[in-house]
Amino acid sequence: MTKKRGHGEGSIYKRKDGIWTAQVTVQGKQIYKYFKTQRDALDWIHETKTQIRSGVSIRAANITLKEYLDEWLVSHKSAVRPKTIYQYSQIVRQHIVPVLGKIKLKDLNPKHIQSLYNFKIETGVSKRSVVLIHSILHKALNQALRWELIGRNPAHAVSRPKTGRKEMKTLSDSQARTFLSAAKESRYEMLYWLAISTGMRQGELLGLKWSDLDWINGSFQVQRQLQRIDGEGLVFSEPKSLASNRSVLISITMLDRLRNHLDYQIQEKRLLGEKWEENDMMFPSTTGTPADHRNLFRDFKSILKKAELPDIRFHDLRHTAATLMLEQGVHPKVVQERLGHADITLTLNTYSHVMPSMQEEAAKKMDALLNPIEVSGDFNDLQ
């Protein structure tokens, strides 16, 4: 009578065609894998036994990386914004699954992952995109570790590509004034004023409602953003992070501009009559519905061209706001809060290019402050 192998036991044998068969028993079921060399078969058995001792289950032994990532994306959907889960799904479907999807989750090792990154770079995928692939895969495998599907995260041992800081383009104070002057005929003029004066994100600005504005205290409460999701259209979602849900103060002058903007919108609403769809949007479309990012993009680019300004991204208005605030001596902590950064370190690292001029100014001020006072006469006469 053949003795049933116990949990974690394994064996290898060579077939007539020269292929080595490795077998391990997990929870009473036998798992097989085939290799060209005896060494590879022994290594696989050793690795599998290590994973079994770490708690790998029969499900983990059979599930492929594709099957696991599909499950992880579903479970992760409620934890992140719709646009984020859409981006994760794209990366998984386009980059990870075609190369590694058929590998069993428990067999995935650092060499597989490193080969994926190398292959992507060799085929022209940017280093930044590969860093994003690494981030998503690492996050997903960490969850597999918590679910006790694997004994270790193989992405820990992989070297992700190093990327330089992405070039940041900002408008100077004179260029910002030129841009705002050129935007006077735009329906988004007030949105541009807020973008440059507060540093709010595009989605946050398009998601603003009049009910978010405290007219008495002169502040906005940022509590949503408008995003376009392929297959779903325009959707409202939570701010990017906990720190992004914030209160942003504005000046009395900005409040007056907003009153004029509201008056114009009321007139627009009256002219359109029943065709107007009321959504309380501060920057709606011509019919009152949430404004499409693509229309804003076209308007933004046309203003840059008309004003003969550098061809920057809309997001660079956020960088412009931060840079101008720091150059005007606004404390970095205040800049951090207005931008909605979770940590002041992010603010300082992102806008370190502004710091040298600030340090020079600080040195001059300290020099003036500590300049010795000339004392006339004999010092002893003062005692």
C-alpha positions as CSV (number, residue, x, y, z in Angstrom):
1,M,0.0,0.0,0.0
2,T,1.4,3.4,-1.1
3,K,2.1,5.7,1.8
4,K,0.3,9.0,1.5
5,R,2.8,11.9,1.6
6,G,2.5,14.3,4.4
7,H,2.1,18.1,4.2
8,G,5.2,19.7,2.7
9,E,6.9,16.5,1.5
10,G,8.4,16.5,-2.0
11,S,10.2,14.4,-4.5
12,I,11.7,14.6,-8.0
13,Y,12.2,12.1,-10.8
14,K,13.5,12.2,-14.4
15,R,11.1,11.3,-17.2
16,K,12.2,9.3,-20.3
17,D,12.3,12.5,-22.3
18,G,14.9,14.0,-19.9
19,I,12.5,16.4,-18.2
20,W,12.7,16.5,-14.4
21,T,9.4,16.4,-12.5
22,A,9.2,18.0,-9.1
23,Q,6.3,17.2,-6.8
24,V,5.2,18.7,-3.4
25,T,2.2,17.8,-1.3
26,V,0.1,20.7,0.0
27,Q,-2.8,20.0,2.3
28,G,-3.0,16.5,1.0
29,K,-2.9,17.5,-2.7
30,Q,0.1,17.0,-5.0
31,I,1.5,20.0,-6.9
32,Y,3.7,19.2,-9.9
33,K,6.2,21.4,-11.9
34,Y,8.6,20.5,-14.7
35,F,12.2,21.5,-15.2
36,K,15.0,20.9,-17.6
37,T,17.6,20.4,-14.9
38,Q,17.7,18.5,-11.6
39,R,19.1,21.6,-9.9
40,D,16.1,23.7,-10.9
41,A,13.7,21.0,-9.7
42,L,15.5,20.8,-6.3
43,D,15.5,24.6,-5.9
44,W,11.8,24.7,-6.6
45,I,11.1,22.1,-4.0
46,H,13.2,23.9,-1.5
47,E,11.4,27.2,-2.2
48,T,8.0,25.6,-2.1
49,K,8.7,23.9,1.2
50,T,9.8,27.2,2.7
51,Q,6.6,28.8,1.5
52,I,4.6,25.9,3.0
53,R,6.3,26.5,6.3
54,S,5.3,30.1,6.0
55,G,1.7,29.1,5.6
56,V,1.0,28.9,1.9
57,S,-2.3,27.3,1.1
58,I,-3.5,24.9,-1.6
59,R,-5.3,27.9,-3.2
60,A,-2.1,29.9,-3.3
61,A,-0.3,27.0,-4.8
62,N,-2.7,26.9,-7.7
63,I,-3.7,30.5,-8.4
64,T,-1.9,32.4,-11.2
65,L,-0.7,35.9,-10.8
66,K,-3.4,37.1,-13.2
67,E,-6.1,35.4,-11.2
68,Y,-4.7,36.9,-8.0
69,L,-4.4,40.5,-9.5
70,D,-8.0,40.3,-10.8
71,E,-9.1,39.5,-7.2
72,W,-6.9,42.1,-5.7
73,L,-8.3,44.9,-7.9
74,V,-11.9,44.0,-7.0
75,S,-11.0,44.0,-3.3
76,H,-9.0,47.3,-3.6
77,K,-11.8,49.1,-5.4
78,S,-13.4,50.6,-2.3
79,A,-10.1,51.8,-0.9
80,V,-9.0,54.2,-3.6
81,R,-10.5,56.7,-6.0
82,P,-12.2,55.6,-9.2
83,K,-9.5,57.1,-11.4
84,T,-6.8,55.3,-9.3
85,I,-8.4,51.9,-9.6
86,Y,-8.8,52.5,-13.4
87,Q,-5.1,53.4,-13.6
88,Y,-4.2,50.3,-11.6
89,S,-6.3,48.1,-13.9
90,Q,-4.7,49.5,-17.0
91,I,-1.2,48.9,-15.7
92,V,-2.1,45.3,-14.7
93,R,-3.8,44.5,-18.0
94,Q,-1.3,46.2,-20.3
95,H,2.0,45.6,-18.6
96,I,2.0,43.0,-15.9
97,V,-0.4,40.2,-17.0
98,P,0.9,39.8,-20.6
99,V,4.4,39.0,-19.3
100,L,3.8,37.4,-15.9
101,G,0.1,36.6,-15.7
102,K,0.5,32.8,-16.3
103,I,3.0,32.3,-13.5
104,K,1.7,30.7,-10.3
105,L,1.5,33.3,-7.5
106,K,3.7,31.2,-5.2
107,D,6.3,30.7,-8.0
108,L,6.7,34.4,-8.7
109,N,10.3,35.4,-7.8
110,P,12.5,38.5,-8.0
111,K,14.1,37.3,-11.2
112,H,10.7,37.2,-13.0
113,I,9.9,40.8,-11.8
114,Q,13.3,42.2,-12.7
115,S,13.0,40.6,-16.1
116,L,9.6,42.4,-16.6
117,Y,11.1,45.8,-15.7
118,N,14.1,45.2,-18.0
119,F,11.9,44.1,-20.8
120,K,9.7,47.2,-20.5
121,I,12.6,49.6,-20.6
122,E,14.1,47.8,-23.6
123,T,10.8,48.1,-25.5
124,G,10.6,51.8,-24.9
125,V,8.4,52.1,-21.8
126,S,9.5,55.1,-19.8
127,K,11.3,54.7,-16.4
128,R,8.5,56.6,-14.7
129,S,6.0,54.1,-16.1
130,V,8.1,51.2,-14.9
131,V,8.3,52.8,-11.4
132,L,4.5,52.9,-11.4
133,I,4.4,49.2,-12.5
134,H,6.7,48.4,-9.6
135,S,4.6,50.4,-7.1
136,I,1.3,48.6,-8.1
137,L,2.9,45.1,-8.1
138,H,4.6,45.7,-4.8
139,K,1.3,46.9,-3.3
140,A,-0.6,43.9,-4.6
141,L,2.0,41.4,-3.4
142,N,2.0,43.0,0.1
143,Q,-1.7,42.3,0.3
144,A,-1.0,38.7,-0.8
145,L,1.4,38.5,2.1
146,R,-1.2,39.8,4.6
147,W,-3.7,37.3,3.2
148,E,-1.1,34.6,3.8
149,L,-1.1,33.5,0.2
150,I,2.7,33.9,0.0
151,G,5.5,33.8,2.5
152,R,7.4,36.8,1.3
153,N,7.0,39.7,-1.2
154,P,9.4,39.0,-4.1
155,A,9.2,42.6,-5.2
156,H,11.2,43.6,-2.1
157,A,14.3,42.2,-3.7
158,V,13.9,43.9,-7.1
159,S,15.8,47.1,-8.1
160,R,13.3,49.5,-9.6
161,P,14.7,52.0,-12.1
162,K,15.9,55.4,-10.8
163,T,14.2,58.4,-12.3
164,G,15.3,62.0,-12.2
165,R,13.0,64.8,-11.0
166,K,10.4,65.6,-13.7
167,E,11.0,69.0,-15.2
168,M,8.7,71.6,-13.7
169,K,7.6,74.6,-15.7
170,T,6.2,77.6,-13.9
171,L,5.1,81.1,-14.9
172,S,6.9,84.1,-13.4
173,D,4.8,86.7,-11.7
174,S,4.7,88.9,-14.8
175,Q,3.8,85.9,-17.0
176,A,1.0,85.0,-14.6
177,R,-0.4,88.5,-14.9
178,T,-0.1,88.3,-18.6
179,F,-2.0,85.0,-18.6
180,L,-4.8,86.3,-16.4
181,S,-5.2,89.4,-18.7
182,A,-5.5,87.2,-21.7
183,A,-8.1,85.0,-19.9
184,K,-10.6,87.9,-19.4
185,E,-12.9,86.8,-22.2
186,S,-12.9,83.1,-21.1
187,R,-15.7,81.6,-19.1
188,Y,-13.0,79.9,-17.0
189,E,-11.3,83.2,-16.1
190,M,-12.3,82.9,-12.4
191,L,-11.1,79.3,-12.3
192,Y,-7.7,80.4,-13.5
193,W,-7.5,83.1,-10.8
194,L,-8.2,80.5,-8.2
195,A,-5.7,78.1,-9.7
196,I,-2.8,80.6,-9.6
197,S,-3.7,82.1,-6.2
198,T,-4.5,78.9,-4.3
199,G,-2.7,76.1,-6.1
200,M,-5.8,73.9,-6.2
201,R,-5.8,70.9,-8.5
202,Q,-7.8,70.9,-11.8
203,G,-10.2,68.3,-10.5
204,E,-10.7,70.1,-7.3
205,L,-11.5,73.4,-9.1
206,L,-14.0,71.7,-11.5
207,G,-15.6,70.0,-8.5
208,L,-16.3,73.2,-6.6
209,K,-19.9,74.0,-5.8
210,W,-21.3,77.3,-4.6
211,S,-22.2,75.6,-1.3
212,D,-18.5,75.0,-0.7
213,L,-17.9,78.7,-0.4
214,D,-18.1,80.5,3.0
215,W,-18.9,84.1,1.9
216,I,-18.5,85.4,5.5
217,N,-15.1,83.9,6.3
218,G,-13.8,84.0,2.8
219,S,-12.9,80.3,2.4
220,F,-13.5,77.2,0.3
221,Q,-14.0,73.8,1.7
222,V,-12.3,71.3,-0.8
223,Q,-14.3,68.1,-0.4
224,R,-14.5,66.5,-3.8
225,Q,-12.9,66.4,-7.2
226,L,-14.3,65.9,-10.7
227,Q,-12.6,63.3,-12.8
228,R,-13.2,61.6,-16.2
229,I,-13.1,57.8,-16.1
230,D,-13.1,55.9,-19.3
231,G,-16.4,54.0,-19.7
232,E,-18.0,56.0,-16.9
233,G,-17.7,59.6,-18.0
234,L,-17.5,62.5,-15.5
235,V,-17.7,61.4,-11.9
236,F,-17.2,63.0,-8.5
237,S,-14.8,61.4,-6.1
238,E,-13.1,62.0,-2.8
239,P,-10.1,64.4,-2.7
240,K,-6.7,62.8,-3.4
241,S,-5.8,62.3,0.2
242,L,-7.0,63.2,3.7
243,A,-4.9,66.4,3.7
244,S,-6.5,67.3,0.4
245,N,-9.9,67.7,2.2
246,R,-9.1,71.2,3.4
247,S,-10.2,74.8,3.9
248,V,-8.6,77.3,1.6
249,L,-8.8,81.1,2.5
250,I,-9.1,83.7,-0.3
251,S,-8.8,87.4,-0.3
252,I,-11.6,90.0,-0.2
253,T,-10.7,91.0,-3.7
254,M,-11.1,87.4,-4.8
255,L,-14.5,87.3,-3.1
256,D,-15.6,90.3,-5.2
257,R,-14.4,88.6,-8.4
258,L,-16.5,85.6,-7.4
259,R,-19.6,87.7,-6.8
260,N,-19.2,89.1,-10.4
261,H,-18.7,85.5,-11.6
262,L,-21.9,84.5,-9.8
263,D,-23.9,87.4,-11.3
264,Y,-22.7,86.4,-14.8
265,Q,-23.8,82.8,-14.1
266,I,-27.2,83.9,-13.0
267,Q,-27.7,85.8,-16.2
268,E,-26.6,82.8,-18.2
269,K,-29.0,80.6,-16.3
270,R,-31.9,83.1,-17.0
271,L,-31.1,83.2,-20.7
272,L,-31.0,79.4,-21.0
273,G,-34.2,78.9,-19.1
274,E,-35.4,75.3,-18.9
275,K,-32.4,74.1,-20.8
276,W,-30.2,74.9,-17.8
277,E,-29.5,71.9,-15.6
278,E,-28.9,73.1,-12.0
279,N,-26.0,71.3,-10.2
280,D,-24.8,74.2,-8.0
281,M,-21.5,74.0,-9.9
282,M,-19.2,77.0,-9.6
283,F,-17.6,76.4,-13.0
284,P,-20.2,74.5,-15.0
285,S,-20.6,73.8,-18.7
286,T,-22.7,76.1,-20.8
287,T,-25.8,74.2,-19.7
288,G,-25.1,73.9,-16.0
289,T,-23.7,70.4,-16.0
290,P,-20.2,69.5,-14.7
291,A,-17.6,71.0,-17.0
292,D,-15.5,68.6,-19.2
293,H,-11.8,68.6,-18.6
294,R,-11.2,68.5,-22.4
295,N,-13.0,71.8,-22.9
296,L,-10.9,73.4,-20.1
297,F,-7.8,72.0,-21.7
298,R,-8.6,73.6,-25.1
299,D,-9.4,76.9,-23.5
300,F,-6.2,76.9,-21.5
301,K,-4.0,76.1,-24.4
302,S,-5.6,78.8,-26.6
303,I,-5.0,81.4,-23.9
304,L,-1.3,80.4,-23.6
305,K,-1.0,80.7,-27.4
306,K,-2.8,84.1,-27.5
307,A,-0.6,85.5,-24.7
308,E,2.6,84.0,-26.3
309,L,3.5,82.2,-23.2
310,P,5.4,78.9,-22.8
311,D,3.3,75.8,-23.5
312,I,2.8,74.5,-20.0
313,R,0.4,71.9,-18.5
314,F,-2.6,73.0,-16.5
315,H,-1.0,71.3,-13.5
316,D,1.9,73.7,-13.8
317,L,-0.4,76.5,-12.6
318,R,-0.4,74.6,-9.3
319,H,3.4,74.7,-9.3
320,T,3.3,78.4,-10.3
321,A,1.1,79.1,-7.3
322,A,3.4,77.4,-4.9
323,T,6.5,79.0,-6.3
324,L,5.1,82.5,-6.2
325,M,3.9,82.0,-2.6
326,L,7.3,80.9,-1.5
327,E,9.0,83.7,-3.4
328,Q,6.8,86.2,-1.6
329,G,7.9,84.8,1.7
330,V,4.8,82.7,2.6
331,H,5.8,80.1,5.2
332,P,6.3,76.6,3.7
333,K,3.8,75.2,6.2
334,V,1.1,77.6,5.0
335,V,1.9,76.6,1.4
336,Q,1.7,72.9,2.3
337,E,-1.8,73.5,3.8
338,R,-3.1,75.5,0.8
339,L,-1.8,72.8,-1.6
340,G,-3.2,69.9,0.4
341,H,0.1,68.1,0.8
342,A,0.1,65.5,3.5
343,D,3.6,66.3,4.7
344,I,5.7,69.5,4.6
345,T,8.6,67.3,3.4
346,L,6.8,66.8,0.1
347,T,6.3,70.6,-0.3
348,L,10.0,71.3,0.5
349,N,11.3,68.6,-1.8
350,T,9.0,69.5,-4.7
351,Y,9.9,73.2,-4.5
352,S,13.5,73.1,-3.4
353,H,14.4,75.1,-6.5
354,V,12.9,78.1,-4.8
355,M,14.9,77.7,-1.6
356,P,18.3,79.0,-2.8
357,S,16.9,82.5,-3.4
358,M,15.1,82.3,-0.1
359,Q,18.3,81.3,1.7
360,E,20.1,84.3,0.1
361,E,17.4,86.6,1.3
362,A,17.6,85.1,4.8
363,A,21.4,85.5,4.9
364,K,21.0,89.2,4.0
365,K,18.4,89.8,6.6
366,M,20.5,88.0,9.3
367,D,23.5,90.0,8.3
368,A,21.6,93.3,8.7
369,L,20.2,92.2,12.0
370,L,23.5,91.2,13.5
371,N,25.6,94.0,12.0
372,P,27.7,95.3,15.0
373,I,26.7,98.7,16.4
374,E,29.5,101.3,16.3
375,V,30.2,102.6,19.8
376,S,31.9,106.0,19.9
377,G,34.2,107.2,22.7
378,D,36.0,105.2,25.3
379,F,34.3,101.9,26.1
380,N,35.4,102.3,29.7
381,D,33.4,105.6,30.0
382,L,30.2,103.6,29.5
383,Q,30.8,101.5,32.6
